[in-house]
Amino acid sequence: MAIIYENLLTVSEKLLDVERVGTAARRRAISTAYYAAFRRMASLCASTFAPSGDRDAFESVLRSLNHKEVRSVLNNNEARALLGNSVGKLFGELLSAREWADYSSTSHVSAEKAARGDKLTRAEATKFVNDARAIVAAIDALDERSRSKLSILLSFHRR
């Protein structure tokens, strides 16, 4: 059985090939790819902390993550030790691109390119989809101890 974040990645890849809708499909591809990566992290936390078979608890943990806090955590030294330096950077770029895709009326994720009137290309959107896939792969590659530690980092905020 496919997992939702894997399905979201597949959908985002399919959206890259939709034609005759301007940049709308590429925007949706970026947004969907972002949510695949975010959902992978949320699912990791939920599967770590929710009792097996308790769907309500799983959903509660799943919905407890905050997007910007996740970005911050992924860029801290402890998360970098687990995932390497690039995951936090990729996630931050993907979050910014998702915010553009979902909320901006400009023609391009890059302010400089938008000012020139450039439109987002398929290749540029593909980069974000590939980045989401790389984030998911990095999480999937963690051993059980590292997954637990990452879940703690993402779920509990230090004072």
DRENTORKOL-3810 file (N, C-alpha, C; in nm, 4 decimals):
REM DRENTORKOL-3810
@n.u->0.0842; n.v->-0.1180; n.w->0.0000; ca.u->0.0000; ca.v->0.0000; ca.w->0.0000; c.u->0.0887; c.v->0.1243; c.w->0.0000
@n.u->0.0569; n.v->0.2167; n.w->-0.0886; ca.u->0.1349; ca.v->0.3397; ca.w->-0.0980; c.u->0.1041; c.v->0.4302; c.w->0.0205
@n.u->0.2023; n.v->0.5044; n.w->0.0611; ca.u->0.1893; ca.v->0.5994; ca.w->0.1710; c.u->0.1580; c.v->0.7353; c.w->0.1108
@n.u->0.0794; n.v->0.8154; n.w->0.1813; ca.u->0.0298; ca.v->0.9415; ca.w->0.1247; c.u->0.1422; c.v->1.0309; c.w->0.0722
@n.u->0.2542; n.v->1.0405; n.w->0.1417; ca.u->0.3587; ca.v->1.1300; ca.w->0.0929; c.u->0.4190; c.v->1.0785; c.w->-0.0373
@n.u->0.4224; n.v->0.9460; n.w->-0.0552; ca.u->0.4700; ca.v->0.8913; ca.w->-0.1827; c.u->0.3715; c.v->0.9256; c.w->-0.2945
@n.u->0.2423; n.v->0.9147; n.w->-0.2632; ca.u->0.1408; ca.v->0.9515; ca.w->-0.3620; c.u->0.1484; c.v->1.0999; c.w->-0.3971
@n.u->0.1712; n.v->1.1838; n.w->-0.2975; ca.u->0.1835; ca.v->1.3274; ca.w->-0.3234; c.u->0.3022; c.v->1.3571; c.w->-0.4146
@n.u->0.4129; n.v->1.2874; n.w->-0.3945; ca.u->0.5282; ca.v->1.3067; ca.w->-0.4827; c.u->0.4942; c.v->1.2646; c.w->-0.6251
@n.u->0.4225; n.v->1.1550; n.w->-0.6408; ca.u->0.3811; ca.v->1.1097; ca.w->-0.7737; c.u->0.2901; c.v->1.2123; c.w->-0.8396
@n.u->0.1953; n.v->1.2653; n.w->-0.7636; ca.u->0.1056; ca.v->1.3684; ca.w->-0.8171; c.u->0.1857; c.v->1.4908; c.w->-0.8603
@n.u->0.2803; n.v->1.5326; n.w->-0.7779; ca.u->0.3592; ca.v->1.6514; ca.w->-0.8130; c.u->0.4374; c.v->1.6283; c.w->-0.9423
@n.u->0.4891; n.v->1.5082; n.w->-0.9611; ca.u->0.5616; ca.v->1.4779; ca.w->-1.0846; c.u->0.4680; c.v->1.4784; c.w->-1.2052
@n.u->0.3492; n.v->1.4260; n.w->-1.1893; ca.u->0.2505; ca.v->1.4256; ca.w->-1.2985; c.u->0.2078; c.v->1.5680; c.w->-1.3352
@n.u->0.1963; n.v->1.6538; n.w->-1.2355; ca.u->0.1568; ca.v->1.7927; ca.w->-1.2606; c.u->0.2588; c.v->1.8671; c.w->-1.3470
@n.u->0.3836; n.v->1.8252; n.w->-1.3414; ca.u->0.4871; ca.v->1.8903; ca.w->-1.4224; c.u->0.4602; c.v->1.8751; c.w->-1.5718
@n.u->0.3849; n.v->1.7723; n.w->-1.6086; ca.u->0.3598; ca.v->1.7448; ca.w->-1.7496; c.u->0.2274; c.v->1.7992; c.w->-1.8014
@n.u->0.1499; n.v->1.8638; n.w->-1.7149; ca.u->0.0231; ca.v->1.9209; ca.w->-1.7585; c.u->0.0511; c.v->2.0446; c.w->-1.8430
@n.u->-0.0126; n.v->2.0512; n.w->-1.9595; ca.u->0.0105; ca.v->2.1629; ca.w->-2.0515; c.u->-0.1137; c.v->2.2490; c.w->-2.0651
@n.u->-0.0946; n.v->2.3648; n.w->-2.1227; ca.u->-0.2014; ca.v->2.4594; ca.w->-2.1565; c.u->-0.2772; c.v->2.5151; c.w->-2.0361
@n.u->-0.2101; n.v->2.5251; n.w->-1.9235; ca.u->-0.2716; ca.v->2.5901; ca.w->-1.8068; c.u->-0.1767; c.v->2.6944; c.w->-1.7483
@n.u->-0.0849; n.v->2.7439; n.w->-1.8304; ca.u->0.0120; ca.v->2.8414; ca.w->-1.7820; c.u->0.1009; c.v->2.7788; c.w->-1.6763
@n.u->0.1278; n.v->2.8547; n.w->-1.5741; ca.u->0.2149; ca.v->2.8035; ca.w->-1.4676; c.u->0.1365; c.v->2.7397; c.w->-1.3534
@n.u->0.0044; n.v->2.7318; n.w->-1.3662; ca.u->-0.0783; ca.v->2.6791; ca.w->-1.2571; c.u->-0.0381; c.v->2.5371; c.w->-1.2171
@n.u->-0.0147; n.v->2.4506; n.w->-1.3134; ca.u->0.0216; ca.v->2.3124; ca.w->-1.2808; c.u->0.1597; c.v->2.3067; c.w->-1.2152
@n.u->0.2514; n.v->2.3903; n.w->-1.2608; ca.u->0.3842; ca.v->2.3919; ca.w->-1.1986; c.u->0.3769; c.v->2.4450; c.w->-1.0557
@n.u->0.2914; n.v->2.5441; n.w->-1.0325; ca.u->0.2706; ca.v->2.5941; ca.w->-0.8956; c.u->0.2152; c.v->2.4825; c.w->-0.8073
@n.u->0.1154; n.v->2.4104; n.w->-0.8582; ca.u->0.0564; ca.v->2.3005; ca.w->-0.7803; c.u->0.1583; c.v->2.1899; c.w->-0.7581
@n.u->0.2467; n.v->2.1670; n.w->-0.8546; ca.u->0.3508; ca.v->2.0655; ca.w->-0.8392; c.u->0.4430; c.v->2.1017; c.w->-0.7226
@n.u->0.4807; n.v->2.2278; n.w->-0.7144; ca.u->0.5675; ca.v->2.2734; ca.w->-0.6056; c.u->0.4956; c.v->2.2598; c.w->-0.4717
@n.u->0.3731; n.v->2.3067; n.w->-0.4656; ca.u->0.2976; ca.v->2.3006; ca.w->-0.3406; c.u->0.2771; c.v->2.1557; c.w->-0.2966
@n.u->0.2403; n.v->2.0699; n.w->-0.3888; ca.u->0.2170; ca.v->1.9289; ca.w->-0.3565; c.u->0.3465; c.v->1.8608; c.w->-0.3126
@n.u->0.4562; n.v->1.8931; n.w->-0.3788; ca.u->0.5858; ca.v->1.8359; ca.w->-0.3401; c.u->0.6239; c.v->1.8796; c.w->-0.1989
@n.u->0.6017; n.v->2.0075; n.w->-0.1689; ca.u->0.6301; ca.v->2.0551; ca.w->-0.0336; c.u->0.5493; c.v->1.9756; c.w->0.0690
@n.u->0.4201; n.v->1.9606; n.w->0.0436; ca.u->0.3365; ca.v->1.8891; ca.w->0.1398; c.u->0.3740; c.v->1.7425; c.w->0.1510
@n.u->0.4305; n.v->1.6843; n.w->0.0481; ca.u->0.4816; ca.v->1.5472; ca.w->0.0579; c.u->0.5968; c.v->1.5412; c.w->0.1579
@n.u->0.6901; n.v->1.6343; n.w->0.1473; ca.u->0.8047; ca.v->1.6366; ca.w->0.2398; c.u->0.7591; c.v->1.6663; c.w->0.3820
@n.u->0.6691; n.v->1.7638; n.w->0.3954; ca.u->0.6195; ca.v->1.7983; ca.w->0.5287; c.u->0.5423; c.v->1.6811; c.w->0.5890
@n.u->0.4597; n.v->1.6176; n.w->0.5080; ca.u->0.3808; ca.v->1.5033; ca.w->0.5561; c.u->0.4726; c.v->1.3886; c.w->0.5984
@n.u->0.5846; n.v->1.3707; n.w->0.5280; ca.u->0.6787; ca.v->1.2645; ca.w->0.5675; c.u->0.7311; c.v->1.2905; c.w->0.7075
@n.u->0.7657; n.v->1.4144; n.w->0.7370; ca.u->0.8163; ca.v->1.4470; ca.w->0.8711; c.u->0.7066; c.v->1.4328; c.w->0.9760
@n.u->0.5879; n.v->1.4796; n.w->0.9443; ca.u->0.4768; ca.v->1.4685; ca.w->1.0390; c.u->0.4413; c.v->1.3219; c.w->1.0647
@n.u->0.4439; n.v->1.2412; n.w->0.9610; ca.u->0.4149; ca.v->1.0983; ca.w->0.9759; c.u->0.5216; c.v->1.0284; c.w->1.0604
@n.u->0.6459; n.v->1.0709; n.w->1.0434; ca.u->0.7542; ca.v->1.0164; ca.w->1.1249; c.u->0.7264; c.v->1.0428; c.w->1.2721
@n.u->0.6904; n.v->1.1656; n.w->1.3043; ca.u->0.6611; ca.v->1.2013; ca.w->1.4438; c.u->0.5390; c.v->1.1252; c.w->1.4949
@n.u->0.4344; n.v->1.1184; n.w->1.4132; ca.u->0.3119; ca.v->1.0506; ca.w->1.4557; c.u->0.3361; c.v->0.9020; c.w->1.4791
@n.u->0.4121; n.v->0.8393; n.w->1.3921; ca.u->0.4379; ca.v->0.6963; ca.w->1.4101; c.u->0.5298; c.v->0.6707; c.w->1.5290
@n.u->0.6097; n.v->0.7702; n.w->1.5658; ca.u->0.6980; ca.v->0.7567; ca.w->1.6817; c.u->0.6204; c.v->0.7702; c.w->1.8125
@n.u->0.5263; n.v->0.8640; n.w->1.8174; ca.u->0.4628; ca.v->0.8973; ca.w->1.9449; c.u->0.3210; c.v->0.8451; c.w->1.9643
@n.u->0.2481; n.v->0.8183; n.w->1.8601; ca.u->0.1101; ca.v->0.7718; ca.w->1.8756; c.u->0.1086; c.v->0.6210; c.w->1.8999
@n.u->0.0260; n.v->0.5751; n.w->1.9938; ca.u->0.0153; ca.v->0.4304; ca.w->2.0161; c.u->-0.0307; c.v->0.3597; c.w->1.8890
@n.u->0.0231; n.v->0.2448; n.w->1.8635; ca.u->-0.0111; ca.v->0.1679; ca.w->1.7448; c.u->-0.1624; c.v->0.1461; c.w->1.7366
@n.u->-0.2190; n.v->0.1782; n.w->1.6222; ca.u->-0.3617; ca.v->0.1574; ca.w->1.6001; c.u->-0.4518; c.v->0.2693; c.w->1.6490
@n.u->-0.3978; n.v->0.3685; n.w->1.7177; ca.u->-0.4801; ca.v->0.4788; ca.w->1.7689; c.u->-0.4801; c.v->0.5910; c.w->1.6657
@n.u->-0.5780; n.v->0.5881; n.w->1.5769; ca.u->-0.5862; ca.v->0.6829; ca.w->1.4664; c.u->-0.6013; c.v->0.8271; c.w->1.5145
@n.u->-0.6801; n.v->0.8475; n.w->1.6209; ca.u->-0.6996; ca.v->0.9830; ca.w->1.6729; c.u->-0.5681; c.v->1.0414; c.w->1.7246
@n.u->-0.4931; n.v->0.9613; n.w->1.7983; ca.u->-0.3637; ca.v->1.0077; ca.w->1.8495; c.u->-0.2671; c.v->1.0348; c.w->1.7336
@n.u->-0.2676; n.v->0.9453; n.w->1.6353; ca.u->-0.1818; ca.v->0.9624; ca.w->1.5184; c.u->-0.2130; c.v->1.0965; c.w->1.4502
@n.u->-0.3422; n.v->1.1233; n.w->1.4267; ca.u->-0.3831; ca.v->1.2477; ca.w->1.3617; c.u->-0.3469; c.v->1.3701; c.w->1.4466
@n.u->-0.3594; n.v->1.3586; n.w->1.5780; ca.u->-0.3242; ca.v->1.4709; ca.w->1.6660; c.u->-0.1766; c.v->1.5061; c.w->1.6540
@n.u->-0.0924; n.v->1.4043; n.w->1.6565; ca.u->0.0517; ca.v->1.4293; ca.w->1.6430; c.u->0.0815; c.v->1.4801; c.w->1.5024
@n.u->0.0189; n.v->1.4190; n.w->1.4036; ca.u->0.0408; ca.v->1.4558; ca.w->1.2637; c.u->0.0158; c.v->1.6044; c.w->1.2411
@n.u->-0.0859; n.v->1.6568; n.w->1.3039; ca.u->-0.1251; ca.v->1.7968; ca.w->1.2825; c.u->-0.0576; c.v->1.8945; c.w->1.3778
@n.u->0.0300; n.v->1.8451; n.w->1.4629; ca.u->0.0911; ca.v->1.9323; ca.w->1.5634; c.u->0.2135; c.v->2.0086; c.w->1.5132
@n.u->0.2716; n.v->1.9662; n.w->1.4023; ca.u->0.3916; ca.v->2.0330; ca.w->1.3533; c.u->0.3587; c.v->2.1674; c.w->1.2903
@n.u->0.4488; n.v->2.2631; n.w->1.3120; ca.u->0.4369; ca.v->2.3970; ca.w->1.2560; c.u->0.5419; c.v->2.4109; c.w->1.1447
@n.u->0.4998; n.v->2.4565; n.w->1.0298; ca.u->0.5865; ca.v->2.4612; ca.w->0.9123; c.u->0.7160; c.v->2.5390; c.w->0.9360
@n.u->0.7045; n.v->2.6580; n.w->0.9920; ca.u->0.8244; ca.v->2.7406; ca.w->1.0095; c.u->0.9134; c.v->2.6880; c.w->1.1218
@n.u->0.8538; n.v->2.6262; n.w->1.2224; ca.u->0.9348; ca.v->2.5658; ca.w->1.3273; c.u->1.0118; c.v->2.4454; c.w->1.2733
@n.u->0.9487; n.v->2.3689; n.w->1.1840; ca.u->1.0180; ca.v->2.2556; ca.w->1.1209; c.u->1.1392; c.v->2.3074; c.w->1.0447
@n.u->1.1215; n.v->2.4152; n.w->0.9697; ca.u->1.2345; ca.v->2.4733; ca.w->0.8961; c.u->1.3475; c.v->2.5094; c.w->0.9916
@n.u->1.3124; n.v->2.5718; n.w->1.1024; ca.u->1.4120; ca.v->2.6119; ca.w->1.2007; c.u->1.4845; c.v->2.4899; c.w->1.2588
@n.u->1.4087; n.v->2.3898; n.w->1.2961; ca.u->1.4682; ca.v->2.2682; ca.w->1.3546; c.u->1.5620; c.v->2.2008; c.w->1.2550
@n.u->1.5199; n.v->2.1902; n.w->1.1306; ca.u->1.6030; ca.v->2.1223; ca.w->1.0304; c.u->1.7341; c.v->2.1943; c.w->1.0039
@n.u->1.7420; n.v->2.3203; n.w->1.0435; ca.u->1.8651; ca.v->2.3961; ca.w->1.0254; c.u->1.9486; c.v->2.4055; c.w->1.1526
@n.u->1.9040; n.v->2.3383; n.w->1.2605; ca.u->1.9862; ca.v->2.3435; ca.w->1.3810; c.u->2.0941; c.v->2.2352; c.w->1.3768
@n.u->2.1925; n.v->2.2465; n.w->1.4638; ca.u->2.3082; ca.v->2.1565; ca.w->1.4597; c.u->2.2719; c.v->2.0104; c.w->1.4831
@n.u->2.1755; n.v->1.9844; n.w->1.5714; ca.u->2.1380; ca.v->1.8454; ca.w->1.5990; c.u->2.0742; c.v->1.7792; c.w->1.4770
@n.u->1.9859; n.v->1.8496; n.w->1.4106; ca.u->1.9228; ca.v->1.7940; ca.w->1.2904; c.u->2.0256; c.v->1.7801; c.w->1.1782
@n.u->2.1150; n.v->1.8759; n.w->1.1671; ca.u->2.2206; ca.v->1.8657; ca.w->1.0651; c.u->2.3093; c.v->1.7445; c.w->1.0884
@n.u->2.3335; n.v->1.7121; n.w->1.2160; ca.u->2.4148; ca.v->1.5940; ca.w->1.2466; c.u->2.3443; c.v->1.4661; c.w->1.2011
@n.u->2.2127; n.v->1.4673; n.w->1.2047; ca.u->2.1361; ca.v->1.3492; ca.w->1.1625; c.u->2.1179; c.v->1.3419; c.w->1.0114
@n.u->2.0879; n.v->1.4561; n.w->0.9497; ca.u->2.0454; ca.v->1.4586; ca.w->0.8098; c.u->2.1462; c.v->1.5205; c.w->0.7134
@n.u->2.2497; n.v->1.5824; n.w->0.7661; ca.u->2.3420; ca.v->1.6549; ca.w->0.6811; c.u->2.2969; c.v->1.7999; c.w->0.6668
@n.u->2.3804; n.v->1.8799; n.w->0.6067; ca.u->2.3540; ca.v->2.0235; ca.w->0.5967; c.u->2.2496; c.v->2.0605; c.w->0.4920
@n.u->2.2308; n.v->1.9777; n.w->0.3921; ca.u->2.1472; ca.v->2.0201; ca.w->0.2799; c.u->1.9966; c.v->2.0088; c.w->0.3057
@n.u->1.9516; n.v->1.9185; n.w->0.3915; ca.u->1.8076; ca.v->1.8973; ca.w->0.4087; c.u->1.7390; c.v->2.0231; c.w->0.4617
@n.u->1.7964; n.v->2.0859; n.w->0.5614; ca.u->1.7368; ca.v->2.2082; ca.w->0.6148; c.u->1.7319; c.v->2.3186; c.w->0.5114
@n.u->1.8376; n.v->2.3325; n.w->0.4351; ca.u->1.8425; ca.v->2.4343; ca.w->0.3298; c.u->1.7371; c.v->2.4045; c.w->0.2235
@n.u->1.7305; n.v->2.2804; n.w->0.1788; ca.u->1.6319; ca.v->2.2424; ca.w->0.0769; c.u->1.4899; c.v->2.2646; c.w->0.1272
@n.u->1.4651; n.v->2.2270; n.w->0.2535; ca.u->1.3315; ca.v->2.2430; ca.w->0.3084; c.u->1.2940; c.v->2.3917; c.w->0.3159
@n.u->1.3871; n.v->2.4760; n.w->0.3582; ca.u->1.3603; ca.v->2.6194; ca.w->0.3648; c.u->1.3274; c.v->2.6774; c.w->0.2282
@n.u->1.4031; n.v->2.6378; n.w->0.1266; ca.u->1.3769; ca.v->2.6846; ca.w->-0.0095; c.u->1.2421; c.v->2.6335; c.w->-0.0599
@n.u->1.2121; n.v->2.5084; n.w->-0.0281; ca.u->1.0854; ca.v->2.4489; ca.w->-0.0707; c.u->0.9664; c.v->2.5159; c.w->-0.0012
@n.u->0.9812; n.v->2.5472; n.w->0.1272; ca.u->0.8757; ca.v->2.6184; ca.w->0.1995; c.u->0.8508; c.v->2.7555; c.w->0.1370
@n.u->0.9564; n.v->2.8283; n.w->0.1071; ca.u->0.9417; ca.v->2.9597; ca.w->0.0432; c.u->0.8748; c.v->2.9476; c.w->-0.0936
@n.u->0.9144; n.v->2.8463; n.w->-0.1690; ca.u->0.8546; ca.v->2.8251; ca.w->-0.3010; c.u->0.7074; c.v->2.7869; c.w->-0.2883
@n.u->0.6742; n.v->2.7067; n.w->-0.1878; ca.u->0.5343; ca.v->2.6681; ca.w->-0.1651; c.u->0.4512; c.v->2.7907; c.w->-0.1278
@n.u->0.5051; n.v->2.8778; n.w->-0.0444; ca.u->0.4333; ca.v->3.0002; ca.w->-0.0084; c.u->0.4098; c.v->3.0862; c.w->-0.1329
@n.u->0.5100; n.v->3.0957; n.w->-0.2196; ca.u->0.4920; ca.v->3.1678; ca.w->-0.3450; c.u->0.3836; c.v->3.1011; c.w->-0.4295
@n.u->0.3941; n.v->2.9703; n.w->-0.4461; ca.u->0.3000; ca.v->2.8970; ca.w->-0.5310; c.u->0.1562; c.v->2.9115; c.w->-0.4831
@n.u->0.1379; n.v->2.9106; n.w->-0.3530; ca.u->0.0029; ca.v->2.9142; ca.w->-0.2969; c.u->-0.0541; c.v->3.0552; c.w->-0.2822
@n.u->0.0318; n.v->3.1551; n.w->-0.2640; ca.u->-0.0197; ca.v->3.2866; ca.w->-0.2251; c.u->0.0198; c.v->3.4044; c.w->-0.3131
@n.u->0.1218; n.v->3.3913; n.w->-0.3939; ca.u->0.1714; ca.v->3.5061; ca.w->-0.4697; c.u->0.1046; c.v->3.5165; c.w->-0.6068
@n.u->0.0893; n.v->3.6385; n.w->-0.6511; ca.u->0.0371; ca.v->3.6604; ca.w->-0.7866; c.u->0.1501; c.v->3.6916; c.w->-0.8850
@n.u->0.2747; n.v->3.6919; n.w->-0.8382; ca.u->0.3870; ca.v->3.7184; ca.w->-0.9284; c.u->0.4100; c.v->3.5983; c.w->-1.0200
@n.u->0.4791; n.v->3.6219; n.w->-1.1285; ca.u->0.4968; ca.v->3.5196; ca.w->-1.2316; c.u->0.6078; c.v->3.4193; c.w->-1.2024
@n.u->0.6899; n.v->3.4478; n.w->-1.1032; ca.u->0.8054; ca.v->3.3609; ca.w->-1.0763; c.u->0.8379; c.v->3.3625; c.w->-0.9285
@n.u->0.8906; n.v->3.2512; n.w->-0.8798; ca.u->0.9307; ca.v->3.2400; ca.w->-0.7396; c.u->1.0464; c.v->3.3347; c.w->-0.7073
@n.u->1.1319; n.v->3.3609; n.w->-0.8037; ca.u->1.2428; ca.v->3.4550; ca.w->-0.7876; c.u->1.1927; c.v->3.5967; c.w->-0.8143
@n.u->1.2106; n.v->3.6846; n.w->-0.7159; ca.u->1.1653; ca.v->3.8236; ca.w->-0.7320; c.u->1.2328; c.v->3.8898; c.w->-0.8520
@n.u->1.3606; n.v->3.8591; n.w->-0.8714; ca.u->1.4352; ca.v->3.9170; ca.w->-0.9838; c.u->1.3757; c.v->3.8719; c.w->-1.1177
@n.u->1.3471; n.v->3.7428; n.w->-1.1295; ca.u->1.2897; ca.v->3.6916; ca.w->-1.2545; c.u->1.1461; c.v->3.7403; c.w->-1.2723
@n.u->1.0718; n.v->3.7519; n.w->-1.1638; ca.u->0.9348; ca.v->3.8035; ca.w->-1.1716; c.u->0.9356; c.v->3.9480; c.w->-1.2208
@n.u->1.0337; n.v->4.0274; n.w->-1.1739; ca.u->1.0434; ca.v->4.1676; ca.w->-1.2163; c.u->1.0686; c.v->4.1783; c.w->-1.3669
@n.u->1.1373; n.v->4.0790; n.w->-1.4223; ca.u->1.1617; ca.v->4.0766; ca.w->-1.5677; c.u->1.0424; c.v->4.0199; c.w->-1.6446
@n.u->0.9464; n.v->3.9638; n.w->-1.5708; ca.u->0.8296; ca.v->3.9046; ca.w->-1.6356; c.u->0.8482; c.v->3.7588; c.w->-1.6731
@n.u->0.9574; n.v->3.6993; n.w->-1.6257; ca.u->0.9816; ca.v->3.5576; ca.w->-1.6553; c.u->0.8757; c.v->3.4711; c.w->-1.5871
@n.u->0.8439; n.v->3.3600; n.w->-1.6503; ca.u->0.7527; ca.v->3.2632; ca.w->-1.5904; c.u->0.8332; c.v->3.1414; c.w->-1.5452
@n.u->0.7822; n.v->3.0758; n.w->-1.4454; ca.u->0.8466; ca.v->2.9563; ca.w->-1.3927; c.u->0.8502; c.v->2.8485; c.w->-1.5002
@n.u->0.9675; n.v->2.7932; n.w->-1.5233; ca.u->0.9811; ca.v->2.6882; ca.w->-1.6248; c.u->0.9582; c.v->2.5505; c.w->-1.5631
@n.u->0.9382; n.v->2.4543; n.w->-1.6496; ca.u->0.9223; ca.v->2.3168; ca.w->-1.6040; c.u->1.0485; c.v->2.2714; c.w->-1.5301
@n.u->1.1643; n.v->2.3059; n.w->-1.5827; ca.u->1.2913; ca.v->2.2664; ca.w->-1.5201; c.u->1.3043; c.v->2.3255; c.w->-1.3797
@n.u->1.2626; n.v->2.4504; n.w->-1.3641; ca.u->1.2701; ca.v->2.5138; ca.w->-1.2320; c.u->1.1743; c.v->2.4464; c.w->-1.1337
@n.u->1.0555; n.v->2.4152; n.w->-1.1783; ca.u->0.9596; ca.v->2.3461; ca.w->-1.0909; c.u->1.0080; c.v->2.2050; c.w->-1.0586
@n.u->1.0684; n.v->2.1396; n.w->-1.1563; ca.u->1.1201; ca.v->2.0038; ca.w->-1.1360; c.u->1.2256; c.v->2.0017; c.w->-1.0258
@n.u->1.3064; n.v->2.1070; n.w->-1.0182; ca.u->1.4080; ca.v->2.1142; ca.w->-0.9131; c.u->1.3433; c.v->2.1048; c.w->-0.7755
@n.u->1.2322; n.v->2.1746; n.w->-0.7544; ca.u->1.1652; ca.v->2.1713; ca.w->-0.6246; c.u->1.1036; c.v->2.0343; c.w->-0.5964
@n.u->1.0482; n.v->1.9725; n.w->-0.6975; ca.u->0.9930; ca.v->1.8376; ca.w->-0.6801; c.u->1.1053; c.v->1.7403; c.w->-0.6444
@n.u->1.2182; n.v->1.7515; n.w->-0.7118; ca.u->1.3330; ca.v->1.6658; ca.w->-0.6806; c.u->1.3871; c.v->1.6935; c.w->-0.5405
@n.u->1.3842; n.v->1.8187; n.w->-0.4986; ca.u->1.4281; ca.v->1.8528; ca.w->-0.3631; c.u->1.3386; c.v->1.7856; c.w->-0.2593
@n.u->1.2081; n.v->1.7861; n.w->-0.2833; ca.u->1.1155; ca.v->1.7183; ca.w->-0.1908; c.u->1.1462; c.v->1.5699; c.w->-0.1852
@n.u->1.1719; n.v->1.5109; n.w->-0.2999; ca.u->1.2054; ca.v->1.3680; ca.w->-0.3041; c.u->1.3359; c.v->1.3421; c.w->-0.2277
@n.u->1.4319; n.v->1.4325; n.w->-0.2373; ca.u->1.5589; ca.v->1.4175; ca.w->-0.1649; c.u->1.5376; c.v->1.4279; c.w->-0.0139
@n.u->1.4507; n.v->1.5164; n.w->0.0296; ca.u->1.4192; ca.v->1.5301; ca.w->0.1723; c.u->1.3565; c.v->1.4023; c.w->0.2242
@n.u->1.2592; n.v->1.3494; n.w->0.1509; ca.u->1.1934; ca.v->1.2241; ca.w->0.1905; c.u->1.2953; c.v->1.1110; c.w->0.1945
@n.u->1.3811; n.v->1.1030; n.w->0.0949; ca.u->1.4822; ca.v->0.9965; ca.w->0.0901; c.u->1.5779; c.v->1.0066; c.w->0.2084
@n.u->1.6159; n.v->1.1284; n.w->0.2467; ca.u->1.7062; ca.v->1.1468; ca.w->0.3609; c.u->1.6416; c.v->1.0977; c.w->0.4899
@n.u->1.5138; n.v->1.1248; n.w->0.5070; ca.u->1.4426; ca.v->1.0785; ca.w->0.6263; c.u->1.4294; c.v->0.9267; c.w->0.6236
@n.u->1.3933; n.v->0.8733; n.w->0.5075; ca.u->1.3782; ca.v->0.7283; ca.w->0.4949; c.u->1.5090; c.v->0.6534; c.w->0.5189
@n.u->1.6213; n.v->0.7187; n.w->0.4937; ca.u->1.7516; ca.v->0.6539; ca.w->0.5101; c.u->1.7993; c.v->0.6491; c.w->0.6553
@n.u->1.7322; n.v->0.7209; n.w->0.7440; ca.u->1.7732; ca.v->0.7229; ca.w->0.8843; c.u->1.7506; c.v->0.5877; c.w->0.9509
@n.u->1.8393; n.v->0.5536; n.w->1.0427; ca.u->1.8162; ca.v->0.4338; ca.w->1.1232; c.u->1.7118; c.v->0.4652; c.w->1.2304
@n.u->1.6662; n.v->0.3638; n.w->1.3006; ca.u->1.5568; ca.v->0.3809; ca.w->1.3970; c.u->1.5909; c.v->0.4818; c.w->1.5065
@n.u->1.7119; n.v->0.4769; n.w->1.5572; ca.u->1.7531; ca.v->0.5705; ca.w->1.6628; c.u->1.7498; c.v->0.7143; c.w->1.6122
@n.u->1.8015; n.v->0.7357; n.w->1.4930; ca.u->1.8042; ca.v->0.8703; ca.w->1.4347; c.u->1.6633; c.v->0.9199; c.w->1.4025
@n.u->1.5763; n.v->0.8300; n.w->1.3596; ca.u->1.4361; ca.v->0.8689; ca.w->1.3348; c.u->1.3698; c.v->0.9144; c.w->1.4642
@n.u->1.3956; n.v->0.8404; n.w->1.5708; ca.u->1.3380; ca.v->0.8795; ca.w->1.7005; c.u->1.3904; c.v->1.0151; c.w->1.7453
@n.u->1.5203; n.v->1.0337; n.w->1.7299; ca.u->1.5796; ca.v->1.1619; ca.w->1.7706; c.u->1.5237; c.v->1.2770; c.w->1.6875
@n.u->1.5105; n.v->1.2565; n.w->1.5562; ca.u->1.4541; ca.v->1.3611; ca.w->1.4714; c.u->1.3091; c.v->1.3900; c.w->1.5101
@n.u->1.2337; n.v->1.2871; n.w->1.5425; ca.u->1.0950; ca.v->1.3059; ca.w->1.5868; c.u->1.0879; c.v->1.3925; c.w->1.7111
@n.u->1.1773; n.v->1.3680; n.w->1.8034; ca.u->1.1818; ca.v->1.4480; ca.w->1.9263; c.u->1.2168; c.v->1.5927; c.w->1.8930
@n.u->1.3169; n.v->1.6125; n.w->1.8088; ca.u->1.3569; ca.v->1.7480; ca.w->1.7716; c.u->1.2423; c.v->1.8244; c.w->1.7050
@n.u->1.1684; n.v->1.7561; n.w->1.6194; ca.u->1.0593; ca.v->1.8212; ca.w->1.5466; c.u->0.9369; c.v->1.8462; c.w->1.6336
@n.u->0.9174; n.v->1.7624; n.w->1.7340; ca.u->0.7933; ca.v->1.7674; ca.w->1.8129; c.u->0.8009; c.v->1.8476; c.w->1.9400
@n.u->0.9183; n.v->1.8545; n.w->1.9991; ca.u->0.9307; ca.v->1.9187; ca.w->2.1293; c.u->1.0289; c.v->2.0337; c.w->2.1199
@n.u->0.9839; n.v->2.1498; n.w->2.1600; ca.u->1.0655; ca.v->2.2697; ca.w->2.1454; c.u->1.1425; c.v->2.2963; c.w->2.2742
@n.u->1.2703; n.v->2.3197; n.w->2.2557; ca.u->1.3569; ca.v->2.3453; ca.w->2.3703; c.u->1.3437; c.v->2.4879; c.w->2.4177
@n.u->1.3666; n.v->2.5045; n.w->2.5457; ca.u->1.3638; ca.v->2.6382; ca.w->2.6048; c.u->1.5025; c.v->2.6883; c.w->2.6277
END
